[in-house]
Amino acid sequence: MPTRDFTISQVDWEQCKSLLRAIRESVFIVEQGVPKALEWDDEDASALHVLATDSDGNGIGTGRITQVGQIGRMAVVAEWRNLGVGSALLTQLLRTAHADGRNPLFLNAQKAAIAFYLRHGFHCVGEEFMEAGIVHQRMEQDPRRSRA
Ligand SMILES: CC(C)(COP(=O)(O)OP(=O)(O)OC[C@H]1O[C@@H](n2cnc3c(N)ncnc32)[C@H](O)[C@@H]1OP(=O)(O)O)[C@@H](O)C(=O)NCCC(=O)NCCS
């Protein structure tokens, strides 16, 4: 039985970009069919990034916060889902953002992931919209959680 231990770290984009890009490529571009031109943008160089690795150091998940406080690119490779990796990544991102003064926080959730973000103190704002061919919903952090 393989171990299910994993580690979450805040990482530098330049140092870890091949690992981070590989996770996002497999989840968003290959699995979800997001066009490459939409996946890669200029925000990565200045965003805060987190990386989840397994006990052998393989990249299994990632997420980022941009300079304006937008959480995004939350991705866990398929074989590691529903084991708490996504929650651990988001918890670390929220801690880092608060320490860095990046408040208030918001995100555009894929419709299927709304419940995941509700559990982390976000609420829905406005109407659903389409992005990269997927239904999305803007969500913002509850003010009382943004001071945590
Ligand atoms: C969203 C994501 C990062 C969550 O990672 P994870 O490691 O599975 O998260 P956790 O194990 O901490 O939490 C899993 C919970 O979120 C729910 N969930 C999150 N995203 C979901 C999705 N896209 N579809 C269905 N359920 C989802 C699971 O059902 C589960 O709920 P439960 O605890 O009530 O059973 C992961 O599902 C993923 O990479 N999805 C593909 C990419 C994606 O949709 N990213 C989000 C863009 S907004």
The ligand as a Gaussian input file, in Angstrom:
#p B3LYP/6-31G(d) Opt

LIG

0 1
 C      -10.885000      21.329000      -6.495000
 C       -9.748000      20.409000      -6.030000
 C       -8.442000      21.217000      -6.069000
 C      -10.014000      19.927000      -4.598000
 O       -8.905000      19.133000      -4.210000
 P       -9.072000      17.864000      -3.224000
 O       -7.716000      17.475000      -2.791000
 O       -9.920000      16.823000      -3.872000
 O       -9.878000      18.546000      -2.021000
 P      -10.216000      17.961000      -0.580000
 O       -9.874000      16.503000      -0.525000
 O       -9.610000      18.848000       0.424000
 O      -11.788000      18.184000      -0.540000
 C      -12.597000      17.407000      -1.380000
 C      -14.027000      17.908000      -1.303000
 O      -14.272000      18.917000      -2.300000
 C      -15.301000      18.469000      -3.214000
 N      -14.947000      18.955000      -4.559000
 C      -14.042000      19.887000      -4.822000
 N      -13.962000      20.131000      -6.141000
 C      -14.831000      19.347000      -6.728000
 C      -15.196000      19.145000      -8.072000
 N      -14.609000      19.811000      -9.069000
 N      -16.132000      18.238000      -8.330000
 C      -16.715000      17.566000      -7.340000
 N      -16.409000      17.717000      -6.031000
 C      -15.468000      18.600000      -5.734000
 C      -15.264000      16.960000      -3.081000
 O      -16.497000      16.376000      -3.422000
 C      -14.980000      16.779000      -1.583000
 O      -16.157000      17.010000      -0.837000
 P      -16.511000      16.101000       0.461000
 O      -15.385000      16.337000       1.441000
 O      -17.823000      16.640000       0.917000
 O      -16.543000      14.707000      -0.038000
 C       -9.653000      19.141000      -6.951000
 O      -10.921000      18.509000      -6.967000
 C       -9.237000      19.428000      -8.382000
 O       -8.058000      19.582000      -8.685000
 N      -10.217000      19.483000      -9.296000
 C       -9.916000      19.677000     -10.709000
 C       -9.508000      21.112000     -10.961000
 C      -10.558000      22.064000     -10.467000
 O      -11.743000      21.888000     -10.707000
 N      -10.072000      23.112000      -9.773000
 C      -10.926000      24.089000      -9.160000
 C      -11.038000      25.260000     -10.016000
 S      -12.102000      26.455000      -9.239000

